[in-house]
Amino acid sequence: MRNAGCSREHELLDALQSSRWPDGSDVSLREHVAACASCTELLSVVGALLDDRQALMQEATVPSSAIVWWRAQMRSRREAAERAVQPISFVQGIALACAAGLLATALSIFVPTFRRSLSWITQALGALSDVSLPVVADTLASPIVLAGIAALGLCALVLPVALYFTFHED
């Protein structure tokens, strides 16, 4: 918890920040700081911080105007490239959604064909073995299993494309 401090701390801070301490400040403030423990402590802490600030300001190097201009040009080019990519990404997302819709439509159109081919395969395999394959064929031909197979097929198509766009570097 911070002590209430001294009522003249603000005057001391103003004098320190405006570089009026100690020569440019009035005599009463200098006498007060010499007598007040709170102001003396504030003077030591803030004085050290201001000295460090001044030293860092002297050591700081300002880049040349050519470097500043080059950095501004690079930044504007990078921002322009990012703005140009946004509509392309949007169109790619729409194309991906259309492809998923076309895949779902194609699967719904060709499901009867898949069922017939599954029944033909099960009949051919049934002739080769004694296993009850109609149970397997009925299981594979159920709409839930076909939907799962369609979802796996969609993932098999979408996942490589999504990974490509995720890890593609410009």
OpenMM code with the backbone's topology and positions (N, CA, C; nanometers):
from openmm import Vec3, app, unit

residues = "MET ARG ASN ALA GLY CYS SER ARG GLU HIS GLU LEU LEU ASP ALA LEU GLN SER SER ARG TRP PRO ASP GLY SER ASP VAL SER LEU ARG GLU HIS VAL ALA ALA CYS ALA SER CYS THR GLU LEU LEU SER VAL VAL GLY ALA LEU LEU ASP ASP ARG GLN ALA LEU MET GLN GLU ALA THR VAL PRO SER SER ALA ILE VAL TRP TRP ARG ALA GLN MET ARG SER ARG ARG GLU ALA ALA GLU ARG ALA VAL GLN PRO ILE SER PHE VAL GLN GLY ILE ALA LEU ALA CYS ALA ALA GLY LEU LEU ALA THR ALA LEU SER ILE PHE VAL PRO THR PHE ARG ARG SER LEU SER TRP ILE THR GLN ALA LEU GLY ALA LEU SER ASP VAL SER LEU PRO VAL VAL ALA ASP THR LEU ALA SER PRO ILE VAL LEU ALA GLY ILE ALA ALA LEU GLY LEU CYS ALA LEU VAL LEU PRO VAL ALA LEU TYR PHE THR PHE HIS GLU ASP".split()
positions = [
    Vec3(0.0838, -0.1177, 0.0000),
    Vec3(0.0000, 0.0000, 0.0000),
    Vec3(0.0882, 0.1240, 0.0000),
    Vec3(0.0530, 0.2212, -0.0775),
    Vec3(0.1329, 0.3420, -0.0927),
    Vec3(0.0934, 0.4434, 0.0141),
    Vec3(0.1945, 0.5043, 0.0708),
    Vec3(0.1686, 0.6117, 0.1669),
    Vec3(0.1118, 0.7316, 0.0931),
    Vec3(0.0452, 0.8174, 0.1700),
    Vec3(-0.0129, 0.9369, 0.1101),
    Vec3(0.0961, 1.0268, 0.0532),
    Vec3(0.2161, 1.0218, 0.1113),
    Vec3(0.3277, 1.1000, 0.0606),
    Vec3(0.3158, 1.2454, 0.0999),
    Vec3(0.3897, 1.3247, 0.0304),
    Vec3(0.3994, 1.4677, 0.0603),
    Vec3(0.3140, 1.5459, -0.0386),
    Vec3(0.2644, 1.6574, 0.0035),
    Vec3(0.1801, 1.7392, -0.0830),
    Vec3(0.2605, 1.8116, -0.1914),
    Vec3(0.3928, 1.8178, -0.1757),
    Vec3(0.4754, 1.8898, -0.2727),
    Vec3(0.5468, 1.7957, -0.3710),
    Vec3(0.5083, 1.6661, -0.3673),
    Vec3(0.5710, 1.5699, -0.4601),
    Vec3(0.5460, 1.6100, -0.6049),
    Vec3(0.4272, 1.6585, -0.6345),
    Vec3(0.3945, 1.6965, -0.7726),
    Vec3(0.4833, 1.8114, -0.8207),
    Vec3(0.5124, 1.9037, -0.7337),
    Vec3(0.6021, 2.0142, -0.7713),
    Vec3(0.7409, 1.9611, -0.8027),
    Vec3(0.7876, 1.8681, -0.7169),
    Vec3(0.9201, 1.8092, -0.7385),
    Vec3(0.9240, 1.7320, -0.8700),
    Vec3(0.8198, 1.6534, -0.8981),
    Vec3(0.8146, 1.5782, -1.0240),
    Vec3(0.8140, 1.6719, -1.1447),
    Vec3(0.7382, 1.7788, -1.1364),
    Vec3(0.7371, 1.8761, -1.2464),
    Vec3(0.8752, 1.9363, -1.2686),
    Vec3(0.9431, 1.9685, -1.1591),
    Vec3(1.0772, 2.0276, -1.1712),
    Vec3(1.1752, 1.9268, -1.2302),
    Vec3(1.1637, 1.7987, -1.1909),
    Vec3(1.2544, 1.6956, -1.2433),
    Vec3(1.2275, 1.6697, -1.3916),
    Vec3(1.1023, 1.6602, -1.4293),
    Vec3(1.0687, 1.6288, -1.5681),
    Vec3(1.1012, 1.7434, -1.6633),
    Vec3(1.0927, 1.8636, -1.6160),
    Vec3(1.1228, 1.9774, -1.7030),
    Vec3(1.2680, 2.0224, -1.6919),
    Vec3(1.3497, 1.9422, -1.6238),
    Vec3(1.4940, 1.9678, -1.6072),
    Vec3(1.5210, 2.1010, -1.5380),
    Vec3(1.4339, 2.1381, -1.4469),
    Vec3(1.4543, 2.2609, -1.3693),
    Vec3(1.5161, 2.2314, -1.2330),
    Vec3(1.5411, 2.1055, -1.2019),
    Vec3(1.5951, 2.0699, -1.0699),
    Vec3(1.7450, 2.0667, -1.0766),
    Vec3(1.8156, 2.1142, -0.9854),
    Vec3(1.7831, 2.1990, -0.8712),
    Vec3(1.7965, 2.3472, -0.9040),
    Vec3(1.8653, 2.3795, -1.0146),
    Vec3(1.8968, 2.5211, -1.0394),
    Vec3(1.7741, 2.6047, -1.0747),
    Vec3(1.6812, 2.5496, -1.1504),
    Vec3(1.5672, 2.6281, -1.1963),
    Vec3(1.4499, 2.6280, -1.1005),
    Vec3(1.4566, 2.5548, -0.9917),
    Vec3(1.3444, 2.5493, -0.8975),
    Vec3(1.3604, 2.6559, -0.7905),
    Vec3(1.2497, 2.6859, -0.7240),
    Vec3(1.2581, 2.7898, -0.6218),
    Vec3(1.3236, 2.7362, -0.4948),
    Vec3(1.3707, 2.8261, -0.4121),
    Vec3(1.4472, 2.7924, -0.2928),
    Vec3(1.3617, 2.7164, -0.1925),
    Vec3(1.2344, 2.7509, -0.1821),
    Vec3(1.1485, 2.6841, -0.0833),
    Vec3(1.1334, 2.5355, -0.1167),
    Vec3(1.1271, 2.5007, -0.2455),
    Vec3(1.1163, 2.3590, -0.2842),
    Vec3(1.2454, 2.2857, -0.2516),
    Vec3(1.3594, 2.3469, -0.2757),
    Vec3(1.4872, 2.2829, -0.2428),
    Vec3(1.5002, 2.2615, -0.0921),
    Vec3(1.4588, 2.3583, -0.0124),
    Vec3(1.4649, 2.3440, 0.1332),
    Vec3(1.3683, 2.2362, 0.1804),
    Vec3(1.2498, 2.2290, 0.1169),
    Vec3(1.1517, 2.1270, 0.1542),
    Vec3(1.2050, 1.9871, 0.1237),
    Vec3(1.2648, 1.9679, 0.0066),
    Vec3(1.3181, 1.8365, -0.0316),
    Vec3(1.4291, 1.7948, 0.0640),
    Vec3(1.5114, 1.8878, 0.1071),
    Vec3(1.6193, 1.8570, 0.2016),
    Vec3(1.5621, 1.8131, 0.3358),
    Vec3(1.4449, 1.8618, 0.3746),
    Vec3(1.3874, 1.8299, 0.5052),
    Vec3(1.2894, 1.7127, 0.4995),
    Vec3(1.2282, 1.6844, 0.3843),
    Vec3(1.1218, 1.5832, 0.3735),
    Vec3(1.1816, 1.4504, 0.3264),
    Vec3(1.1599, 1.3432, 0.4032),
    Vec3(1.2128, 1.2105, 0.3687),
    Vec3(1.1445, 1.1537, 0.2453),
    Vec3(1.0139, 1.1768, 0.2330),
    Vec3(0.9388, 1.1253, 0.1182),
    Vec3(0.9884, 1.1894, -0.0112),
    Vec3(1.0085, 1.3180, -0.0096),
    Vec3(1.0559, 1.3886, -0.1304),
    Vec3(1.2008, 1.3519, -0.1619),
    Vec3(1.2820, 1.3297, -0.0589),
    Vec3(1.4212, 1.2898, -0.0813),
    Vec3(1.4264, 1.1528, -0.1485),
    Vec3(1.3426, 1.0616, -0.1008),
    Vec3(1.3362, 0.9284, -0.1622),
    Vec3(1.2859, 0.9382, -0.3060),
    Vec3(1.1840, 1.0188, -0.3278),
    Vec3(1.1315, 1.0388, -0.4628),
    Vec3(1.2388, 1.0972, -0.5535),
    Vec3(1.3150, 1.1908, -0.5033),
    Vec3(1.4220, 1.2516, -0.5810),
    Vec3(1.5259, 1.1488, -0.6218),
    Vec3(1.5612, 1.0580, -0.5313),
    Vec3(1.6632, 0.9584, -0.5650),
    Vec3(1.6124, 0.8594, -0.6699),
    Vec3(1.4887, 0.8163, -0.6547),
    Vec3(1.4339, 0.7170, -0.7491),
    Vec3(1.4093, 0.7804, -0.8854),
    Vec3(1.3370, 0.8896, -0.8883),
    Vec3(1.3030, 0.9531, -1.0155),
    Vec3(1.4269, 1.0109, -1.0819),
    Vec3(1.5183, 1.0615, -1.0030),
    Vec3(1.6424, 1.1133, -1.0596),
    Vec3(1.7208, 1.0056, -1.1315),
    Vec3(1.7282, 0.8858, -1.0702),
    Vec3(1.7987, 0.7745, -1.1353),
    Vec3(1.7288, 0.7328, -1.2641),
    Vec3(1.5961, 0.7274, -1.2595),
    Vec3(1.5220, 0.6890, -1.3798),
    Vec3(1.5389, 0.7924, -1.4913),
    Vec3(1.5350, 0.9173, -1.4561),
    Vec3(1.5530, 1.0217, -1.5574),
    Vec3(1.6951, 1.0234, -1.6128),
    Vec3(1.7947, 0.9927, -1.5282),
    Vec3(1.9323, 0.9828, -1.5775),
    Vec3(1.9459, 0.8680, -1.6773),
    Vec3(1.8850, 0.7532, -1.6448),
    Vec3(1.8874, 0.6398, -1.7379),
    Vec3(1.8171, 0.6746, -1.8684),
    Vec3(1.7056, 0.7439, -1.8580),
    Vec3(1.6326, 0.7845, -1.9778),
    Vec3(1.7186, 0.8755, -2.0643),
    Vec3(1.7836, 0.9687, -2.0019),
    Vec3(1.8687, 1.0618, -2.0766),
    Vec3(1.9852, 0.9889, -2.1440),
    Vec3(2.0442, 0.8927, -2.0724),
    Vec3(2.1553, 0.8159, -2.1295),
    Vec3(2.1078, 0.7338, -2.2492),
    Vec3(1.9910, 0.6717, -2.2367),
    Vec3(1.9377, 0.5930, -2.3474),
    Vec3(1.9017, 0.6819, -2.4664),
    Vec3(1.8524, 0.7992, -2.4390),
    Vec3(1.8193, 0.8915, -2.5485),
    Vec3(1.9461, 0.9333, -2.6228),
    Vec3(2.0577, 0.9487, -2.5516),
    Vec3(2.1836, 0.9871, -2.6152),
    Vec3(2.2397, 0.8722, -2.6985),
    Vec3(2.2198, 0.7483, -2.6518),
    Vec3(2.2746, 0.6313, -2.7208),
    Vec3(2.1893, 0.5872, -2.8395),
    Vec3(2.0634, 0.6252, -2.8424),
    Vec3(1.9728, 0.5791, -2.9476),
    Vec3(2.0190, 0.6292, -3.0834),
    Vec3(2.0136, 0.5391, -3.1798),
    Vec3(2.0503, 0.5763, -3.3159),
    Vec3(1.9238, 0.5821, -3.4012),
    Vec3(1.9120, 0.6826, -3.4784),
    Vec3(1.7986, 0.6996, -3.5674),
    Vec3(1.8369, 0.6397, -3.7020),
    Vec3(1.7526, 0.5514, -3.7561),
    Vec3(1.7870, 0.4934, -3.8859),
    Vec3(1.7834, 0.5991, -3.9951),
    Vec3(1.8547, 0.5708, -4.1010),
    Vec3(1.8587, 0.6667, -4.2114),
    Vec3(1.7228, 0.6718, -4.2812),
    Vec3(1.7021, 0.7780, -4.3537),
    Vec3(1.5738, 0.7946, -4.4222),
    Vec3(1.5538, 0.6866, -4.5285),
    Vec3(1.6623, 0.6372, -4.5871),
    Vec3(1.6509, 0.5313, -4.6884),
    Vec3(1.5958, 0.4033, -4.6261),
    Vec3(1.6407, 0.3707, -4.5069),
    Vec3(1.5924, 0.2494, -4.4398),
    Vec3(1.4455, 0.2658, -4.4015),
    Vec3(1.4102, 0.3823, -4.3508),
    Vec3(1.2712, 0.4070, -4.3138),
    Vec3(1.1821, 0.3987, -4.4375),
    Vec3(1.2249, 0.4550, -4.5482),
    Vec3(1.1496, 0.4496, -4.6728),
    Vec3(1.1366, 0.3064, -4.7224),
    Vec3(1.2453, 0.2296, -4.7178),
    Vec3(1.2428, 0.0911, -4.7636),
    Vec3(1.1470, 0.0085, -4.6779),
    Vec3(1.1518, 0.0273, -4.5465),
    Vec3(1.0616, -0.0466, -4.4571),
    Vec3(0.9160, -0.0099, -4.4837),
    Vec3(0.8890, 0.1159, -4.5085),
    Vec3(0.7517, 0.1586, -4.5386),
    Vec3(0.7042, 0.0965, -4.6697),
    Vec3(0.7927, 0.0907, -4.7694),
    Vec3(0.7569, 0.0288, -4.8972),
    Vec3(0.7284, -0.1205, -4.8796),
    Vec3(0.8134, -0.1891, -4.8021),
    Vec3(0.7928, -0.3324, -4.7784),
    Vec3(0.6615, -0.3565, -4.7046),
    Vec3(0.6326, -0.2722, -4.6092),
    Vec3(0.5078, -0.2867, -4.5338),
    Vec3(0.3874, -0.2648, -4.6244),
    Vec3(0.3924, -0.1623, -4.7087),
    Vec3(0.2788, -0.1366, -4.7979),
    Vec3(0.2614, -0.2500, -4.8981),
    Vec3(0.3699, -0.3061, -4.9469),
    Vec3(0.3597, -0.4207, -5.0392),
    Vec3(0.3010, -0.5425, -4.9700),
    Vec3(0.3448, -0.5681, -4.8471),
    Vec3(0.2932, -0.6823, -4.7712),
    Vec3(0.1435, -0.6650, -4.7435),
    Vec3(0.1018, -0.5442, -4.7066),
    Vec3(-0.0398, -0.5189, -4.6816),
    Vec3(-0.1214, -0.5317, -4.8096),
    Vec3(-0.0662, -0.4870, -4.9219),
    Vec3(-0.1369, -0.4996, -5.0498),
    Vec3(-0.1511, -0.6462, -5.0888),
    Vec3(-0.0479, -0.7253, -5.0641),
    Vec3(-0.0555, -0.8685, -5.0953),
    Vec3(-0.1599, -0.9369, -5.0070),
    Vec3(-0.1668, -0.8982, -4.8812),
    Vec3(-0.2666, -0.9573, -4.7916),
    Vec3(-0.4078, -0.9195, -4.8362),
    Vec3(-0.4264, -0.7963, -4.8791),
    Vec3(-0.5582, -0.7544, -4.9284),
    Vec3(-0.5939, -0.8288, -5.0571),
    Vec3(-0.4951, -0.8575, -5.1409),
    Vec3(-0.5210, -0.9276, -5.2667),
    Vec3(-0.5563, -1.0738, -5.2430),
    Vec3(-0.5050, -1.1324, -5.1372),
    Vec3(-0.5284, -1.2742, -5.1098),
    Vec3(-0.6673, -1.2978, -5.0503),
    Vec3(-0.7239, -1.2005, -4.9841),
    Vec3(-0.8524, -1.2202, -4.9166),
    Vec3(-0.9634, -1.2649, -5.0115),
    Vec3(-0.9870, -1.2004, -5.1250),
    Vec3(-1.0937, -1.2491, -5.2138),
    Vec3(-1.0623, -1.3867, -5.2717),
    Vec3(-0.9356, -1.4127, -5.2959),
    Vec3(-0.8978, -1.5433, -5.3497),
    Vec3(-0.9298, -1.6520, -5.2484),
    Vec3(-0.9000, -1.6294, -5.1231),
    Vec3(-0.9314, -1.7272, -5.0189),
    Vec3(-1.0817, -1.7478, -5.0074),
    Vec3(-1.1577, -1.6388, -5.0206),
    Vec3(-1.3030, -1.6489, -5.0144),
    Vec3(-1.3551, -1.7360, -5.1288),
    Vec3(-1.3056, -1.7125, -5.2480),
    Vec3(-1.3495, -1.7902, -5.3646),
    Vec3(-1.3070, -1.9366, -5.3496),
    Vec3(-1.1899, -1.9613, -5.2955),
    Vec3(-1.1468, -2.0992, -5.2736),
    Vec3(-1.2376, -2.1694, -5.1731),
    Vec3(-1.2799, -2.0989, -5.0712),
    Vec3(-1.3731, -2.1575, -4.9747),
    Vec3(-1.5063, -2.1920, -5.0390),
    Vec3(-1.5555, -2.1015, -5.1247),
    Vec3(-1.6810, -2.1289, -5.1953),
    Vec3(-1.6642, -2.2491, -5.2883),
    Vec3(-1.5506, -2.2553, -5.3570),
    Vec3(-1.5254, -2.3683, -5.4473),
    Vec3(-1.5189, -2.4992, -5.3695),
    Vec3(-1.4589, -2.4966, -5.2533),
    Vec3(-1.4509, -2.6169, -5.1704),
    Vec3(-1.5898, -2.6587, -5.1240),
    Vec3(-1.6726, -2.5619, -5.0854),
    Vec3(-1.8096, -2.5939, -5.0443),
    Vec3(-1.8894, -2.6496, -5.1616),
    Vec3(-1.8697, -2.5935, -5.2815),
    Vec3(-1.9380, -2.6464, -5.4004),
    Vec3(-1.8934, -2.7886, -5.4310),
    Vec3(-1.7645, -2.8134, -5.4159),
    Vec3(-1.7139, -2.9492, -5.4404),
    Vec3(-1.7734, -3.0475, -5.3408),
    Vec3(-1.7858, -3.0059, -5.2156),
    Vec3(-1.8463, -3.0939, -5.1158),
    Vec3(-1.9932, -3.1188, -5.1506),
    Vec3(-2.0638, -3.0147, -5.1952),
    Vec3(-2.2032, -3.0320, -5.2358),
    Vec3(-2.2165, -3.1231, -5.3564),
    Vec3(-2.1269, -3.1069, -5.4530),
    Vec3(-2.1299, -3.1953, -5.5706),
    Vec3(-2.1003, -3.3398, -5.5323),
    Vec3(-2.0087, -3.3597, -5.4394),
    Vec3(-1.9788, -3.4948, -5.3938),
    Vec3(-2.0989, -3.5565, -5.3252),
    Vec3(-2.1647, -3.4796, -5.2409),
    Vec3(-2.2837, -3.5310, -5.1730),
    Vec3(-2.3940, -3.5620, -5.2744),
    Vec3(-2.4115, -3.4759, -5.3749),
    Vec3(-2.5120, -3.4996, -5.4781),
    Vec3(-2.4777, -3.6230, -5.5600),
    Vec3(-2.3515, -3.6365, -5.5974),
    Vec3(-2.3097, -3.7541, -5.6745),
    Vec3(-2.3311, -3.8817, -5.5947),
    Vec3(-2.3013, -3.8765, -5.4669),
    Vec3(-2.3238, -3.9955, -5.3846),
    Vec3(-2.4715, -4.0292, -5.3745),
    Vec3(-2.5562, -3.9279, -5.3628),
    Vec3(-2.7001, -3.9571, -5.3536),
    Vec3(-2.7543, -4.0104, -5.4855),
    Vec3(-2.6955, -3.9679, -5.5958),
    Vec3(-2.7404, -4.0182, -5.7252),
    Vec3(-2.6928, -4.1615, -5.7472),
    Vec3(-2.5703, -4.1899, -5.7062),
    Vec3(-2.5128, -4.3206, -5.7348),
    Vec3(-2.5309, -4.4233, -5.6243),
    Vec3(-2.6033, -4.3909, -5.5178),
    Vec3(-2.6249, -4.4878, -5.4096),
    Vec3(-2.6966, -4.6127, -5.4602),
    Vec3(-2.8017, -4.6011, -5.5420),
    Vec3(-2.8631, -4.7253, -5.5934),
    Vec3(-2.7638, -4.8102, -5.6729),
    Vec3(-2.6767, -4.7449, -5.7490),
    Vec3(-2.5759, -4.8191, -5.8249),
    Vec3(-2.4801, -4.8891, -5.7294),
    Vec3(-2.4413, -4.8194, -5.6226),
    Vec3(-2.3538, -4.8814, -5.5236),
    Vec3(-2.4220, -5.0002, -5.4575),
    Vec3(-2.5499, -4.9853, -5.4274),
    Vec3(-2.6221, -5.0963, -5.3647),
    Vec3(-2.6287, -5.2170, -5.4581),
    Vec3(-2.6548, -5.1901, -5.5858),
    Vec3(-2.6598, -5.3020, -5.6817),
    Vec3(-2.5224, -5.3675, -5.6940),
    Vec3(-2.4179, -5.2865, -5.6973),
    Vec3(-2.2843, -5.3449, -5.7094),
    Vec3(-2.2481, -5.4217, -5.5829),
    Vec3(-2.2898, -5.3720, -5.4686),
    Vec3(-2.2648, -5.4462, -5.3452),
    Vec3(-2.3390, -5.5787, -5.3444),
    Vec3(-2.4608, -5.5787, -5.3942),
    Vec3(-2.5357, -5.7047, -5.3982),
    Vec3(-2.4714, -5.8016, -5.4977),
    Vec3(-2.4219, -5.7491, -5.6088),
    Vec3(-2.3545, -5.8360, -5.7060),
    Vec3(-2.2274, -5.8948, -5.6451),
    Vec3(-2.1506, -5.8108, -5.5736),
    Vec3(-2.0272, -5.8578, -5.5099),
    Vec3(-2.0591, -5.9623, -5.4038),
    Vec3(-2.1628, -5.9374, -5.3261),
    Vec3(-2.1970, -6.0343, -5.2214),
    Vec3(-2.2462, -6.1644, -5.2820),
    Vec3(-2.3171, -6.1588, -5.3931),
    Vec3(-2.3604, -6.2817, -5.4590),
    Vec3(-2.2406, -6.3589, -5.5132),
    Vec3(-2.1439, -6.2853, -5.5691),
    Vec3(-2.0258, -6.3519, -5.6228),
    Vec3(-1.9445, -6.4130, -5.5102),
    Vec3(-1.9308, -6.3418, -5.4018),
    Vec3(-1.8554, -6.3949, -5.2883),
    Vec3(-1.9325, -6.5046, -5.2166),
    Vec3(-2.0652, -6.4951, -5.2186),
    Vec3(-2.1483, -6.5985, -5.1551),
    Vec3(-2.1336, -6.7322, -5.2256),
    Vec3(-2.1107, -6.7263, -5.3537),
    Vec3(-2.0910, -6.8500, -5.4276),
    Vec3(-1.9566, -6.9123, -5.3924),
    Vec3(-1.8610, -6.8316, -5.3501),
    Vec3(-1.7287, -6.8820, -5.3186),
    Vec3(-1.7160, -6.9325, -5.1757),
    Vec3(-1.8000, -6.8867, -5.0873),
    Vec3(-1.7859, -6.9309, -4.9485),
    Vec3(-1.9226, -6.9588, -4.8894),
    Vec3(-1.9189, -7.0169, -4.7741),
    Vec3(-2.0424, -7.0522, -4.7056),
    Vec3(-2.0853, -6.9455, -4.6045),
    Vec3(-2.0109, -6.8355, -4.5975),
    Vec3(-2.0420, -6.7292, -4.5023),
    Vec3(-2.1692, -6.6592, -4.5470),
    Vec3(-2.2490, -6.6217, -4.4512),
    Vec3(-2.3733, -6.5525, -4.4806),
    Vec3(-2.3431, -6.4074, -4.5166),
    Vec3(-2.3248, -6.3828, -4.6439),
    Vec3(-2.2902, -6.2497, -4.6899),
    Vec3(-2.4095, -6.1564, -4.7058),
    Vec3(-2.5313, -6.2043, -4.7166),
    Vec3(-2.6409, -6.1068, -4.7254),
    Vec3(-2.6491, -6.0161, -4.6022),
    Vec3(-2.6074, -6.0679, -4.4876),
    Vec3(-2.6074, -5.9845, -4.3673),
    Vec3(-2.5035, -5.8731, -4.3829),
    Vec3(-2.3879, -5.9082, -4.4368),
    Vec3(-2.2835, -5.8089, -4.4601),
    Vec3(-2.3293, -5.7081, -4.5647),
    Vec3(-2.3940, -5.7561, -4.6700),
    Vec3(-2.4406, -5.6670, -4.7757),
    Vec3(-2.5482, -5.5733, -4.7240),
    Vec3(-2.6390, -5.6247, -4.6432),
    Vec3(-2.7425, -5.5372, -4.5866),
    Vec3(-2.6819, -5.4325, -4.4943),
    Vec3(-2.5800, -5.4724, -4.4202),
    Vec3(-2.5133, -5.3770, -4.3310),
    Vec3(-2.4432, -5.2678, -4.4118),
    Vec3(-2.3726, -5.3079, -4.5170),
    Vec3(-2.3020, -5.2095, -4.5991),
    Vec3(-2.3970, -5.1211, -4.6779),
    Vec3(-2.5156, -5.1699, -4.7087),
    Vec3(-2.6095, -5.0937, -4.7898),
    Vec3(-2.6993, -5.0041, -4.7058),
    Vec3(-2.6856, -5.0062, -4.5744),
    Vec3(-2.7712, -4.9210, -4.4919),
    Vec3(-2.7325, -4.7746, -4.5143),
    Vec3(-2.8286, -4.6856, -4.5047),
    Vec3(-2.7997, -4.5431, -4.5300),
    Vec3(-2.6981, -4.4839, -4.4324),
    Vec3(-2.6970, -4.5304, -4.3105),
    Vec3(-2.6027, -4.4756, -4.2123),
    Vec3(-2.4596, -4.5137, -4.2490),
    Vec3(-2.4401, -4.6394, -4.2897),
    Vec3(-2.3056, -4.6828, -4.3285),
    Vec3(-2.2624, -4.6106, -4.4551),
    Vec3(-2.3545, -4.5953, -4.5499),
    Vec3(-2.3204, -4.5218, -4.6725),
    Vec3(-2.2882, -4.3757, -4.6428),
    Vec3(-2.3601, -4.3166, -4.5491),
    Vec3(-2.3300, -4.1786, -4.5104),
    Vec3(-2.1914, -4.1709, -4.4458),
    Vec3(-2.1566, -4.2688, -4.3647),
    Vec3(-2.0232, -4.2726, -4.3041),
    Vec3(-1.9147, -4.2882, -4.4084),
    Vec3(-1.9404, -4.3757, -4.5067),
    Vec3(-1.8434, -4.3948, -4.6150),
    Vec3(-1.8305, -4.2656, -4.6961),
    Vec3(-1.9437, -4.1981, -4.7201),
    Vec3(-1.9396, -4.0714, -4.7934),
    Vec3(-1.8628, -3.9654, -4.7139),
    Vec3(-1.8821, -3.9636, -4.5824),
    Vec3(-1.8091, -3.8664, -4.4993),
    Vec3(-1.6599, -3.8953, -4.5026),
    Vec3(-1.6220, -4.0214, -4.4965),
    Vec3(-1.4801, -4.0570, -4.5052),
    Vec3(-1.4227, -4.0198, -4.6419),
    Vec3(-1.5016, -4.0423, -4.7469),
    Vec3(-1.4563, -4.0026, -4.8804),
    Vec3(-1.4392, -3.8521, -4.8924),
    Vec3(-1.5327, -3.7781, -4.8341),
    Vec3(-1.5229, -3.6323, -4.8348),
    Vec3(-1.3997, -3.5865, -4.7584),
    Vec3(-1.3753, -3.6490, -4.6441),
    Vec3(-1.2549, -3.6144, -4.5677),
    Vec3(-1.1292, -3.6488, -4.6462),
    Vec3(-1.1324, -3.7605, -4.7177),
    Vec3(-1.0160, -3.7994, -4.7969),
    Vec3(-0.9899, -3.6985, -4.9096),
    Vec3(-1.0942, -3.6330, -4.9584),
    Vec3(-1.0754, -3.5316, -5.0616),
    Vec3(-1.0407, -3.3953, -5.0030),
    Vec3(-1.1052, -3.3585, -4.8939),
    Vec3(-1.0903, -3.2246, -4.8385),
    Vec3(-0.9630, -3.2109, -4.7562),
    Vec3(-0.9258, -3.3145, -4.6830),
    Vec3(-0.8104, -3.3060, -4.5933),
    Vec3(-0.6810, -3.2692, -4.6656),
    Vec3(-0.6448, -3.3315, -4.7762),
    Vec3(-0.5215, -3.2895, -4.8440),
    Vec3(-0.5268, -3.1447, -4.8932),
    Vec3(-0.6434, -3.1024, -4.9403),
    Vec3(-0.6556, -2.9638, -4.9865),
    Vec3(-0.6412, -2.8679, -4.8691),
    Vec3(-0.7058, -2.9000, -4.7579),
    Vec3(-0.6961, -2.8139, -4.6390),
    Vec3(-0.5530, -2.8099, -4.5865),
    Vec3(-0.4858, -2.9231, -4.5855),
    Vec3(-0.3463, -2.9250, -4.5406),
    Vec3(-0.2570, -2.8464, -4.6352),
    Vec3(-0.2851, -2.8544, -4.7637),
    Vec3(-0.2062, -2.7778, -4.8598),
    Vec3(-0.2175, -2.6286, -4.8321),
    Vec3(-0.3403, -2.5799, -4.8144),
    Vec3(-0.3583, -2.4366, -4.7907),
    Vec3(-0.3093, -2.3951, -4.6533),
    Vec3(-0.3091, -2.4870, -4.5597),
    Vec3(-0.2596, -2.4540, -4.4245),
    Vec3(-0.1087, -2.4377, -4.4255),
    Vec3(-0.0396, -2.5288, -4.4894),
    Vec3(0.1064, -2.5286, -4.4832),
    Vec3(0.1723, -2.4640, -4.6046),
    Vec3(0.0930, -2.4126, -4.6970),
    Vec3(0.1470, -2.3463, -4.8157),
    Vec3(0.2077, -2.2125, -4.7763),
    Vec3(0.3316, -2.1920, -4.8134),
    Vec3(0.3990, -2.0661, -4.7833),
    Vec3(0.4031, -1.9807, -4.9080),
    Vec3(0.3843, -1.8506, -4.8866),
    Vec3(0.3825, -1.7588, -5.0012),
    Vec3(0.5213, -1.7387, -5.0559),
] * unit.nanometer
topology = app.Topology()
chain = topology.addChain("A")
for resn in residues:
    res = topology.addResidue(resn, chain)
    for name in ("N", "CA", "C"):
        topology.addAtom(name, app.Element.getBySymbol(name[0]), res)
